[in-house]
């Protein structure tokens, strides 16, 4: 993984010192809250319903075990002994005291971490496929270009005050595990007809009150020219993006209102003005960064791994966990383990300091000291030998994270909602807990098969409900929480926005409504192998509407 150089260390150290002075001025009253707000947001610090919340950047979702140990220590020292992993591969602390923030940031800096640009109208944390570097289907490791973009975009003088926040995601494979079409810019690493590696570029995707699947504006940008092309996109956005209306300020609105063809024309017109100005990364620098992501020294493992095969035969629960939670690895004899942070009745994405320490220890012992954060609020041990999977499963069981539910109905995404967020209209966490409890039976979950439920507590869609096979949106109706259901959303390479079925349900009825949707799917699917999203796309919304609302 990437190791800080002197520039990274200097930037992080100086930012901590600068913000420490700003916090001190706020505490003495020299700065009002209105004056302090833009300063704290530049450092990832939000003022939520009950306390300050700090969002920590985890670039492209990659953590060392040392960093995870520090995140656990911070949770215990500065928070209420837990942390929350988010849908953008970040981590949040929800109960932070302002006077302790400088010390917390200094602790982060000691392990090459920070909260820079996790808020504000700037380029946010660059995200990528959680299986980067170990997936057998990728064209190239997306962490390399993600790190290059991180360095290019950090404190970029032109792009620190954009019309609105800006998010970039990268996938290295045809199978999109990074939801690139729901980002301001999405990059897919591809090969052209000549076999050269480059990038397909999607622009103008997003969720929130105006969910849009981003269109492809260029099918191939050569590797050597990607930064100048990104800069051209951002210059067009910076020039023409709305600054007079926060609801129309995202690039998705600019692309939609300008038109895909005209927006593309403007970018292509801007690009030649930038290409020869030294923006693009020199070949030597690309090679230097690539070296940080060189494959580790994997062992040569004979097939089959007898102990692994025997353990699956002896322990059906382990066999089931392997089938859902272990992703194929490009190296024979290894697997990538997804750790479910969704125990039945738990809070999606939450982990205690004890659990985080245990996972960091597992990474040291079994996964070459590396951990990944996923887009669906889980963690990954990317390099586990098959012979060690049983031991990993046993240890995860001891800390409550051995649920064999990855991609199933209880692997729910939920934003913090009204329990924490000042913007929320309704609670998300209790809804997710009740749904997971309703579908707690693992046999039933596996009968239902792949199904993504995503819950947001407001229209800002931090729970990505628009991209859920079943999406749930909390709304406020005269002080009462109601929940609308959308169906048919997806955040993969066949990205789609879910369709609203009808009026919302009160909180005490939404679990029953979700169960009716699932039961309707089971009744109408063409075979046990037809997934929920496949069945929905075949039959449409009508039978689900009828099951929820009756004939109208």
Secondary structure, 3 states (H helix, E strand, C coil): CCCCCHHHHHHHHHHHHHHHHHHHHHHCCCCCHHHHHHHHHCCCEEECCCCEEEEECCHHHEEEHHHHHHHHHHHHHHCCCEEEECCCCCEEEEEECHHHHHHHHHHHHCCCCCCCCCCCCCECCCEECCCCCCCCCECCCHHHHHHHHHHHHCCCCCCCCCCCCECEEEECECCCCCCHHHCCEEEEEEECCCCCEEEEEEECCECCCCCECCEEEEEEEEHHHHHHHHHHHHHHHHHHCCCCCHHHCCHHHHHHHHCHHHHHHHHHHHHHHHHCCCCCCCHHHHHHHHHHCCCCCCCCCCCCCHHHHHHHHHCHHHHHHHHHHEEECCCCCEEEEEECCCCCCCCCCEEEHHHHHHHHHHHHHHCCCEEEECCCCCEEEEEEEHHHHHHHHHHHHHCCCCCCCCCCCCCCEECCHHHCCCCCCCCCHHHHHHHHHHCCCHHHHHHHCCCCEEEECCCCCCCCHHHCCEEEEEEEECCEEEEEEEECCECCCCCECCEECCCCEECCCHHHHHHHHHHHHHHHCCCCCCCHHHHHHHHCCHHHHHHHHCCC
